[in-house]
Amino acid sequence: MGVRPARGEPGDRQVTVFEKVFGGAPEGVWAAPGRVNLIGEHTDYNDGFVMPFALPHTTVATVARRDDGLLRLHSADMPGGIVELRLDELTPGRDDGWASYPAGVVWALREAGYLLTGADIHYESTVPTGAGLSSSAALEVVTALALDDLHELGLERPAMALLCQRAENVYVGAPTGIMDQTASACCTAGHALFVDTRDGSQRQVPFDLAAEGMRLLVVDTRVKHAHSDGSYAERRAGCEAGAAALGVPALRDIPYDGLAAALDRLRAGGQDETILGLVRHIVTENHRVEQVIELLDAGRTRDIGAVLTAGHVSLRDDFRISCAELDLVVDTANSSGALGARMTGGGFGGSAIVLADTDAAEKITEAVVSAFAAAGHREPRVFTAVPSAGARRL
């Protein structure tokens, strides 16, 4: 059953490791990327607009089917050796550490009626964990894609993303929206992906910064965060409370030109400033996504920088999910010649993005690193984000 790639083909090293770990040949090698969100933060669970793109950093899965009901998982990046689970014992809420994410995907596929009989899977990843770059979504999507291919399930990419989101929401218990899994599954190289998370419609928006003399830097602050912690869940619950108080299905339904009236209604109804801030962020953030699309369509890419910075201010002051390190990146980058910058991801740490002219990128990077050293922070990791391909078989 196993098919070993010819020496030198993509995945050859992973095949060798798989054989050493599991004692047999795999049937194939798959990859799924992490993502950076250009604009549209925390809007996905409010039925709003998002605009991520895939990174070249991927999680790679080397896989072979089993027929004995066992799921055996191994990661080159995690200690502890093989995690062995029985398919008929997979239950939401059980804690298997990192293995809960792929186990959740298998559970979600079986819950959806797909017949799976077990698998051996070896993972390797270059997606930084805890950096707000969707390492968990990459792990989920690569698992789903491999099993879809091997079992010929015929899943469309949006449906695959929904199953992976269900795995994270229900099995793992992290109340994330649909953006991360959709980006990993559906992005294409050289494009940002506009997604209307209410109806699932997508549009690939050309985004080739290098051709226009610009770069998008990702600054990983190396401050860890966790989507399943209480702060993320509190923000989501607050958004839902705001929508309920306004009598709408989701905050997506509050138009930008109706924001002031909506905030007045909330004040009159006794809602506190925390809820008002959440509502204000979501409504203005959806508007910022629309602004960015209009600017890109008009060939005014440089002008999106100001929109990115406005998004950071909103996340910092209204949504209140920034931190000292993220603010330092944004403030230092902008004062050093960046076109714009903002935090990206779930918040409370993780990464920021910086839009810069190519010839200014090195100076900005040096300024940020120096600022972190002066503040006594751990040195950040900085790299250029290149819009890359979504999940695929290698």
C-alpha positions as CSV (number, residue, x, y, z in Angstrom):
1,M,0.0,0.0,0.0
2,G,2.9,2.4,0.8
3,V,4.3,4.6,-1.9
4,R,7.7,6.1,-1.3
5,P,8.7,9.2,-3.3
6,A,11.8,9.1,-5.4
7,R,14.9,10.3,-3.6
8,G,15.0,14.1,-3.6
9,E,11.2,14.7,-4.1
10,P,9.2,16.7,-1.6
11,G,8.5,14.8,1.5
12,D,11.4,12.3,1.1
13,R,12.9,13.1,4.5
14,Q,9.5,12.8,6.2
15,V,9.0,9.4,4.6
16,T,12.3,8.3,6.1
17,V,11.3,9.5,9.5
18,F,7.8,7.9,9.2
19,E,9.4,4.5,8.3
20,K,11.7,4.8,11.4
21,V,8.8,5.7,13.7
22,F,6.1,3.4,12.5
23,G,8.1,0.6,10.8
24,G,6.4,0.8,7.4
25,A,6.0,2.9,4.4
26,P,3.5,5.8,4.2
27,E,0.9,6.4,1.4
28,G,1.7,10.0,0.9
29,V,2.8,13.4,2.2
30,W,0.6,16.5,2.6
31,A,1.2,20.1,3.7
32,A,-1.0,22.8,5.1
33,P,0.1,26.4,5.8
34,G,-0.2,28.8,8.6
35,R,-1.7,32.2,7.9
36,V,-1.3,35.9,8.4
37,N,-4.5,37.9,8.6
38,L,-4.0,41.1,6.7
39,I,-7.2,42.7,8.1
40,G,-10.4,41.6,9.7
41,E,-9.7,40.5,13.2
42,H,-12.2,38.8,15.4
43,T,-14.9,39.4,12.8
44,D,-15.2,35.8,11.7
45,Y,-17.3,34.7,14.6
46,N,-19.5,37.8,14.1
47,D,-20.5,36.7,10.6
48,G,-18.1,39.4,9.2
49,F,-15.4,39.9,6.7
50,V,-11.8,38.7,6.8
51,M,-8.8,38.9,4.6
52,P,-6.0,36.4,5.4
53,F,-3.3,34.9,3.2
54,A,-1.3,31.7,3.6
55,L,2.3,31.7,4.7
56,P,5.1,29.5,3.2
57,H,5.4,28.0,6.7
58,T,3.6,24.6,6.8
59,T,2.7,21.6,8.8
60,V,3.6,18.4,6.9
61,A,1.8,15.1,7.5
62,T,3.1,11.8,6.4
63,V,0.3,9.3,6.5
64,A,-0.7,5.6,6.1
65,R,-4.1,4.1,6.7
66,R,-4.8,1.4,9.3
67,D,-7.7,-1.1,9.5
68,D,-7.7,-1.8,13.2
69,G,-9.4,1.3,14.6
70,L,-6.2,2.8,16.0
71,L,-5.0,6.4,15.5
72,R,-1.3,6.7,16.1
73,L,0.1,10.2,16.0
74,H,3.7,11.3,16.2
75,S,5.3,14.8,16.0
76,A,8.9,15.7,15.4
77,D,8.2,19.0,17.3
78,M,6.6,17.5,20.4
79,P,8.1,15.3,23.1
80,G,6.5,12.0,24.2
81,G,6.8,9.7,21.3
82,I,3.7,8.1,19.7
83,V,0.3,9.1,21.0
84,E,-2.0,6.1,20.5
85,L,-5.8,6.5,20.5
86,R,-8.8,4.3,19.7
87,L,-11.2,5.8,17.2
88,D,-14.2,4.6,19.2
89,E,-13.0,6.3,22.3
90,L,-12.5,9.8,20.8
91,T,-14.7,12.1,22.9
92,P,-14.9,15.9,23.1
93,G,-13.2,17.3,26.1
94,R,-10.6,14.7,26.6
95,D,-7.1,16.2,26.9
96,D,-4.4,14.6,24.7
97,G,-2.3,17.7,24.4
98,W,-1.3,18.6,20.9
99,A,-2.8,15.4,19.6
100,S,-6.3,16.7,20.5
101,Y,-6.3,18.8,17.3
102,P,-5.8,15.9,14.8
103,A,-7.8,13.6,17.0
104,G,-10.6,16.2,16.9
105,V,-10.5,16.2,13.1
106,V,-10.9,12.4,13.0
107,W,-13.8,12.6,15.5
108,A,-15.5,15.4,13.4
109,L,-15.1,13.3,10.2
110,R,-16.6,10.3,11.8
111,E,-19.4,12.4,13.4
112,A,-20.2,13.6,9.9
113,G,-20.7,10.0,8.7
114,Y,-17.4,9.4,7.0
115,L,-15.9,5.9,7.4
116,L,-12.4,5.9,8.8
117,T,-10.6,2.8,10.0
118,G,-7.4,4.3,11.6
119,A,-4.2,5.9,10.6
120,D,-0.5,6.4,11.4
121,I,0.5,10.0,11.0
122,H,3.9,11.7,11.5
123,Y,3.9,15.5,11.7
124,E,6.6,18.2,11.2
125,S,5.9,21.9,11.2
126,T,7.6,25.2,10.5
127,V,4.6,27.2,11.6
128,P,5.6,29.0,14.9
129,T,3.3,27.9,17.7
130,G,1.7,30.5,20.0
131,A,2.5,33.3,17.4
132,G,-1.0,33.9,16.2
133,L,-0.2,32.3,12.8
134,S,-2.7,29.5,13.0
135,S,-0.4,26.5,13.8
136,S,-3.5,24.6,15.1
137,A,-5.5,25.2,11.9
138,A,-2.5,24.0,9.8
139,L,-2.4,20.8,11.9
140,E,-6.1,20.3,11.5
141,V,-6.3,21.0,7.8
142,V,-3.4,18.8,6.8
143,T,-4.9,16.0,8.8
144,A,-8.3,16.4,7.1
145,L,-6.8,16.8,3.6
146,A,-4.7,13.6,3.9
147,L,-7.6,11.5,5.2
148,D,-9.9,13.0,2.5
149,D,-7.4,12.0,-0.2
150,L,-6.7,8.6,1.1
151,H,-10.3,7.7,1.7
152,E,-11.6,9.5,-1.4
153,L,-14.2,11.4,0.7
154,G,-14.7,14.1,-1.9
155,L,-14.7,17.0,0.6
156,E,-14.8,20.5,-0.9
157,R,-12.3,22.9,0.7
158,P,-14.9,25.1,2.5
159,A,-16.6,22.0,3.9
160,M,-13.2,20.7,5.0
161,A,-12.5,24.0,6.8
162,L,-15.9,23.8,8.6
163,L,-15.2,20.3,9.8
164,C,-11.8,21.4,11.1
165,Q,-13.4,24.4,12.9
166,R,-15.9,22.0,14.5
167,A,-13.0,19.9,15.7
168,E,-11.4,22.9,17.4
169,N,-14.7,24.3,18.8
170,V,-16.3,21.1,20.0
171,Y,-13.5,18.6,20.5
172,V,-10.7,20.9,21.7
173,G,-13.0,23.5,23.2
174,A,-11.5,26.6,21.7
175,P,-14.3,29.0,20.4
176,T,-12.5,30.1,17.3
177,G,-14.2,31.4,14.1
178,I,-13.8,29.9,10.6
179,M,-11.1,32.2,9.2
180,D,-8.0,30.2,10.1
181,Q,-9.1,26.9,8.7
182,T,-10.5,28.5,5.6
183,A,-7.2,30.3,5.0
184,S,-5.1,27.2,5.4
185,A,-7.4,25.2,3.1
186,C,-8.3,27.7,0.4
187,C,-5.6,30.3,-0.1
188,T,-3.7,30.6,-3.3
189,A,-0.2,31.9,-3.9
190,G,0.2,35.6,-4.6
191,H,-3.2,36.4,-3.3
192,A,-5.0,37.5,-0.1
193,L,-8.4,35.7,0.5
194,F,-11.4,37.8,1.1
195,V,-14.1,35.7,2.9
196,D,-17.6,36.7,3.8
197,T,-17.9,34.3,6.8
198,R,-21.7,34.5,6.8
199,D,-22.3,32.9,3.4
200,G,-18.8,31.5,2.9
201,S,-18.3,33.3,-0.4
202,Q,-14.6,33.9,-1.3
203,R,-12.6,36.1,-3.6
204,Q,-8.9,35.7,-4.3
205,V,-7.4,39.3,-4.3
206,P,-4.0,39.8,-6.0
207,F,-1.5,40.8,-3.4
208,D,2.1,40.9,-4.8
209,L,3.9,43.4,-2.6
210,A,7.4,42.6,-4.0
211,A,6.3,43.7,-7.5
212,E,5.3,47.0,-6.0
213,G,8.5,47.6,-4.0
214,M,7.0,46.7,-0.6
215,R,7.2,44.0,2.0
216,L,5.0,42.8,4.8
217,L,7.0,41.9,7.8
218,V,5.8,39.5,10.5
219,V,7.1,40.2,13.9
220,D,6.7,37.3,16.3
221,T,6.9,38.8,19.8
222,R,7.5,35.3,21.2
223,V,4.8,36.0,23.8
224,K,2.6,33.0,24.0
225,H,-1.1,33.0,23.8
226,A,-3.9,30.4,23.8
227,H,-7.2,30.7,22.0
228,S,-8.9,28.4,24.5
229,D,-8.2,30.7,27.4
230,G,-10.9,32.7,29.1
231,S,-10.0,36.1,27.5
232,Y,-10.8,35.0,24.0
233,A,-14.1,33.3,25.1
234,E,-15.0,36.5,27.0
235,R,-14.7,38.6,23.9
236,R,-16.8,36.3,21.9
237,A,-19.5,36.2,24.6
238,G,-19.4,40.0,24.8
239,C,-19.9,40.3,21.0
240,E,-22.9,38.0,21.2
241,A,-24.3,39.9,24.1
242,G,-24.0,43.2,22.1
243,A,-25.7,41.6,19.1
244,A,-28.6,40.3,21.3
245,A,-29.0,43.7,23.0
246,L,-29.3,45.3,19.5
247,G,-31.7,42.7,18.3
248,V,-29.6,41.4,15.4
249,P,-28.3,37.9,14.6
250,A,-24.7,39.1,14.6
251,L,-22.7,42.4,14.8
252,R,-22.2,42.0,11.0
253,D,-25.7,43.3,10.7
254,I,-24.8,46.7,12.2
255,P,-23.9,49.0,9.2
256,Y,-20.9,51.3,9.5
257,D,-23.1,54.4,9.1
258,G,-25.4,53.1,11.8
259,L,-22.7,52.6,14.4
260,A,-23.3,55.8,16.4
261,A,-27.1,55.0,16.7
262,A,-26.3,51.5,17.8
263,L,-23.9,52.7,20.5
264,D,-26.5,55.1,21.7
265,R,-29.1,52.3,22.0
266,L,-26.6,50.2,24.0
267,R,-25.9,53.0,26.4
268,A,-29.6,53.7,26.8
269,G,-30.1,50.0,27.5
270,G,-27.5,50.0,30.3
271,Q,-24.7,48.2,28.5
272,D,-21.2,49.0,29.9
273,E,-18.3,50.5,28.0
274,T,-16.7,47.0,27.5
275,I,-19.6,45.9,25.3
276,L,-19.6,49.2,23.5
277,G,-16.0,48.8,22.7
278,L,-16.4,45.3,21.3
279,V,-19.3,46.4,19.1
280,R,-17.4,49.4,17.9
281,H,-14.4,47.3,16.9
282,I,-16.3,44.7,15.0
283,V,-18.4,47.3,13.0
284,T,-15.3,49.4,12.2
285,E,-13.2,46.4,11.4
286,N,-15.6,45.1,8.8
287,H,-15.5,48.6,7.3
288,R,-11.7,48.4,7.3
289,V,-11.7,45.1,5.3
290,E,-13.9,46.8,2.7
291,Q,-11.5,49.8,2.6
292,V,-8.5,47.5,2.0
293,I,-10.2,45.7,-0.9
294,E,-11.2,49.0,-2.5
295,L,-7.6,50.3,-2.2
296,L,-6.1,47.1,-3.6
297,D,-8.6,47.1,-6.5
298,A,-7.6,50.7,-7.2
299,G,-3.9,49.9,-7.2
300,R,-3.3,52.0,-4.1
301,T,-1.6,49.3,-2.1
302,R,0.6,51.8,-0.1
303,D,-2.5,53.4,1.3
304,I,-3.6,50.3,3.1
305,G,-0.9,51.0,5.7
306,A,-3.0,53.6,7.5
307,V,-6.0,51.2,7.6
308,L,-3.8,48.6,9.2
309,T,-2.7,51.0,11.9
310,A,-6.2,52.1,12.6
311,G,-7.1,48.4,13.0
312,H,-4.4,48.1,15.7
313,V,-5.7,51.1,17.6
314,S,-9.2,49.6,17.6
315,L,-7.9,46.2,18.8
316,R,-5.8,47.9,21.5
317,D,-8.4,50.4,22.8
318,D,-11.8,48.9,21.9
319,F,-11.3,45.2,21.9
320,R,-8.5,45.4,24.5
321,I,-6.5,42.4,23.3
322,S,-3.1,43.9,22.6
323,C,-0.1,43.9,25.0
324,A,3.0,45.9,25.6
325,E,5.1,43.9,23.2
326,L,2.6,44.2,20.3
327,D,2.2,48.0,21.0
328,L,6.0,48.4,21.0
329,V,6.3,46.7,17.6
330,V,3.6,48.9,16.0
331,D,4.8,52.2,17.6
332,T,8.4,51.5,16.8
333,A,7.8,50.4,13.2
334,N,5.6,53.4,12.4
335,S,8.0,55.9,13.9
336,S,10.8,54.2,11.9
337,G,9.2,54.7,8.5
338,A,6.7,51.9,8.2
339,L,3.6,52.5,6.0
340,G,1.5,50.9,8.7
341,A,1.4,48.2,11.3
342,R,-1.0,46.2,13.5
343,M,-1.2,43.2,15.7
344,T,-2.6,40.1,14.0
345,G,-4.2,37.0,15.4
346,G,-6.2,36.2,18.6
347,G,-4.3,38.7,20.8
348,F,-2.6,38.8,24.2
349,G,0.7,38.1,22.5
350,G,1.6,36.5,19.2
351,S,2.6,38.6,16.2
352,A,2.3,41.9,14.5
353,I,2.5,42.8,10.8
354,V,4.4,45.7,9.4
355,L,3.9,47.1,5.8
356,A,7.1,48.8,4.6
357,D,8.9,49.9,1.5
358,T,11.5,47.3,0.6
359,D,14.4,49.6,1.1
360,A,13.1,50.6,4.6
361,A,12.4,47.0,5.9
362,E,15.9,46.4,7.3
363,K,16.0,49.7,9.2
364,I,12.6,49.0,10.6
365,T,13.5,45.5,11.7
366,E,16.7,46.8,13.4
367,A,14.7,49.5,15.2
368,V,12.1,46.9,16.5
369,V,14.8,44.5,17.7
370,S,16.6,47.4,19.4
371,A,13.5,48.6,21.1
372,F,12.8,45.1,22.4
373,A,16.3,44.9,23.8
374,A,16.0,48.3,25.5
375,A,12.7,47.3,27.1
376,G,14.1,44.0,28.4
377,H,11.9,41.8,26.2
378,R,13.0,38.6,24.5
379,E,14.3,39.2,21.0
380,P,11.5,39.0,18.4
381,R,11.6,36.8,15.4
382,V,11.1,38.8,12.2
383,F,10.5,37.5,8.7
384,T,8.9,38.5,5.4
385,A,5.4,37.2,4.8
386,V,4.9,35.9,1.2
387,P,1.4,35.0,0.1
388,S,1.7,31.3,-0.5
389,A,-0.3,28.2,-1.6
390,G,-3.0,26.6,0.6
391,A,-3.1,23.0,1.6
392,R,-1.9,20.4,-1.0
393,R,-0.4,17.0,-1.5
394,L,3.4,17.0,-1.9
